[in-house]
Amino acid sequence: MPPRPKKYICAFCRQNVKHIDYKNSKLLSQYLTFYRSIQSRFHTGVCLKHQKQLATSIKRARNMALLAAVRYDK
């Protein structure tokens, strides 16, 4: 039998994060693509619970103008 691959543990679960704050723009920007869209769970490696919190926090930060909604390059 081939060896089992290691089970990936969510970065937020490892640090016992209960709530993802929308004011932490440095953390939230790590989970955005080049064009400022939210990355999927497959790419981020975050569990479902924290991915939903992450998406909500990013959307709130965009509403408060803490994060840019679109990439502006010339």
N, C-alpha and C positions, 0 to 999 in steps of 0.2 A: 504494500500500500504506500502511495506517496504521502509525504508528511503534510499535515494540515497547514494552511497558511495562517499566520497570526491574525487574530481578530482585531480590527482597528477600533480604538476607543476614541470617542469624540473629544476634541480639545477642551471643550467647555465642561464636559463631564469629568475629565481628569482633574480640572482645577476647582471642581465643586461650585461652578457658577450657577446661581439661582435665577438671576435676572440679567439680561444684556441691556445696558444703558444706551439710549439713543444719543446721549451727549458725548460719548467716547468715539469721536469721528475717526481717530487713528486706527482703532480696532475694526470699526465697520468698513473702512476703506480697503482693508485687506481682503474682504470677501466680495469685492466688486471687480468686474472685468475691466479691460482697457477702455471700453465704451461706456462704463458706469452702470452696467446691468448687473443684477444679483446673480452670483454663481450658484450652480445647482449643488445639491448634497453630494452628488457623485464626485465633483471636483473639490469641494471643501472638506469632505470627510466628517461632516457634522451630523449628529443624530437628528431625527425628525423634530423632536421637541425644541431643540436649540435652533434648528434651521427656521422654524416658524417664528421664534422670538427674534432671530437675526433679521429676517425679512421685514417684520413689523418695525423693528428699531431703525432699519435703513430707511423705510418709508417715512417714519416720523422725522428722522434727521433731514430728509429731503424737504419735508413740509416746513420745517423750522429754518431751512436754508443753511444747515450745517454741512450738508453734502451737496455737491453738484449733481443734477439729474442727468446731464449730458456732458460729454467731453467736448471742449472747445479747442480745436487746433486749427491753425491756419497754415 
